[in-house]
């Protein structure tokens, strides 16, 4: 059974880099049908929550999304691409990224509510 906290955990163990987040800045983020943007940063909080800060590709306003790492299906390092299990529209409708308030309870809950349906059961 999935837990709310699974949204913030990598779905696979191969990403481990010890005490620091993986360097994925600049990687493209690919939804099920298209590239949606680029990773600006990987954010790891002290309480075990991790997410990607993604700048949307076709956004003239420079919109960013917090994409919890639990929705990452795979990482293609040779092509610098992260594949997520959402569509372009699902990412566009996701809650905005808010700098400096990653650990705010209301914002965390909003992201968990939105992304939890897209998780797969863990093996």
C-alpha positions in Angstrom: 0.0 0.0 0.0 1.2 3.5 -0.9 1.9 6.1 1.7 1.8 9.9 1.2 5.5 10.0 1.9 6.2 7.7 -1.1 5.6 10.8 -3.3 8.9 12.2 -2.1 11.0 9.0 -2.3 12.9 7.6 -5.4 11.0 4.6 -6.8 14.3 2.8 -7.5 17.5 2.4 -5.5 20.0 3.2 -8.3 19.9 6.9 -7.7 21.7 6.9 -4.3 24.6 9.3 -4.2 25.2 9.2 -0.4 24.5 12.4 1.5 24.1 14.7 -1.5 21.3 14.9 -4.1 22.2 13.6 -7.6 23.4 16.2 -10.1 20.6 16.2 -12.6 20.5 19.9 -13.3 20.0 20.5 -17.0 18.5 17.1 -17.7 15.3 17.1 -19.8 12.1 16.0 -18.2 10.1 13.8 -20.5 6.4 13.1 -19.9 4.7 10.2 -21.5 4.3 11.9 -24.8 6.8 14.8 -25.0 9.6 16.7 -23.3 8.1 19.1 -20.8 11.0 21.0 -19.5 14.4 20.9 -17.8 15.6 20.2 -14.3 16.9 23.3 -12.5 17.7 21.6 -9.3 17.2 18.5 -7.2 16.0 19.4 -3.7 16.5 17.1 -0.7 15.1 18.1 2.6 16.4 17.0 6.0 13.2 15.0 6.6 13.7 12.7 3.6 11.6 14.5 0.9 13.2 14.9 -2.5 11.9 16.6 -5.6 12.9 18.1 -9.0 12.5 21.7 -9.7 11.4 21.7 -13.4 11.2 24.8 -15.6 8.5 24.2 -18.1 9.6 24.2 -21.7 6.9 26.2 -23.4 6.3 28.7 -20.6 7.1 32.3 -21.5 6.5 33.3 -17.9 9.2 30.9 -16.7 6.8 28.7 -14.8 8.3 26.0 -12.6 6.9 22.9 -11.0 7.9 20.9 -8.0 8.0 17.3 -9.3 8.3 14.8 -6.4 10.8 12.1 -7.3 8.3 9.3 -6.6 6.8 9.9 -10.1 10.2 9.4 -11.8 10.1 6.1 -13.8 13.7 6.1 -15.0 16.8 8.2 -15.7 18.6 8.0 -19.1 22.0 9.4 -18.1 23.6 9.1 -21.6 20.9 11.3 -23.0 20.5 13.4 -19.9 16.7 12.7 -19.7 14.4 11.9 -16.8 11.2 10.0 -17.7 8.2 10.6 -15.5 4.8 8.8 -15.4 2.7 11.9 -16.2 1.5 13.6 -19.3 2.4 17.1 -20.3 -1.0 18.3 -19.2 -0.8 16.7 -15.8 2.5 18.4 -15.1 1.1 21.7 -16.4 -1.8 21.4 -14.0 0.4 20.5 -11.0 1.0 22.9 -8.2 3.6 25.6 -8.8 7.0 25.5 -7.4 7.5 27.9 -4.4 11.1 28.7 -3.6 12.0 28.6 0.1 8.9 26.9 1.3 9.6 23.3 0.5 8.8 22.1 4.0 5.6 24.2 4.5 2.9 21.7 5.5 0.1 23.2 3.3 2.3 23.2 0.2 3.6 19.7 1.0 0.0 18.4 1.4 -1.1 20.1 -1.8 1.7 18.3 -3.7 1.0 15.0 -2.1 -2.7 15.2 -2.9 -2.0 16.0 -6.5 0.8 13.4 -7.2 -0.2 10.4 -5.0 -2.6 9.0 -7.7 0.3 8.8 -10.2 2.5 6.6 -8.0 2.8 2.9 -8.6 2.9 0.4 -5.8 6.5 -0.3 -4.7 7.9 -3.8 -5.2 
